Amino acid sequence: MRRIGIDVGGSTLRVGEVDVASGTLAGPVDAIPMPTGARPDDVLKALAASPVLRAGEGPVGLAFPSVAQHGVARTAANVDRSWIDLDVAAAFTRLTGRPTVFVNDADAAGLAEVRFGAGRALLAEAAAGGPPASRIMVLTFGTGIGTALFLDGRLWPNAELGHLMLPGVTDTDGEGWAAASVRTRLALDWFGWTRRVNDYLRELHRLLWPDVFIVGGAVSEHAGEWVPLLECRARVVPAVLRGHAGVVGAALAAADEPRSAA
Ligand code: BGC
């Protein structure tokens, strides 16, 4: 079975067709520049015009960087505020005629990583008597920090732990301290940035005690440079699906409907 997955990122919209049984892309991914202003009408119209979307059929999964509750966007941390309280699923269905499952972007990436990426090996190892992996937290480092929580492979949707406050950091939240965008903005080297990520991991671990963190997001391509610098009491493994985890996970969510509708 194939489903269309859409991942809305800060600067690029990605649309791909995914074979949901294997978690792999069935063809090329459409990469569309984010329309100026990132307003709902413009973004949804740009997505609706995607040749990949139009060539495919059936339900669509749409991953977006906000709380996604029953089809509705509830927050707008790094996007235009006019998304708040918009029924994105219904708006996209009106525009395209396609049933749409609307999910948080980190939840989508997390689903893909846990089922077909780094998590699959961790769960298999654990089942064979290896280190436990019943509590997995997937983190995506990009413009913000996305977090997805899994217990025995099942997702607790819309965990917004990028907004956790860190001890001793009074002027911003976890993502304002350690997102990948902070590294670029402050021109930090990998060492300087991972010190901040370590502060963030320490606090997440102190409060939630996961067995494993899977770390990915926009900085995944450079995992070799920064993942070895991380220090944490839990295991930390790099995400393996890289830039396409959001597209794959959005398609998986569409295939899971109605179970995955947050
Ligand atoms: C948003 C989350 C999102 C994360 C990653 C945060 O600012 O609040 O909903 O998952 O960024 O895009």
Boltz pocket constraint, residues with backbone or C-beta under 6 A from the ligand:
constraints:
  - pocket:
      binder: B
      contacts: [[A, 64], [A, 65], [A, 66], [A, 67], [A, 75], [A, 77], [A, 78], [A, 104], [A, 105], [A, 106], [A, 107], [A, 140], [A, 142], [A, 143], [A, 144], [A, 145], [A, 146], [A, 147], [A, 160], [A, 162], [A, 175]]
      max_distance: 6.0
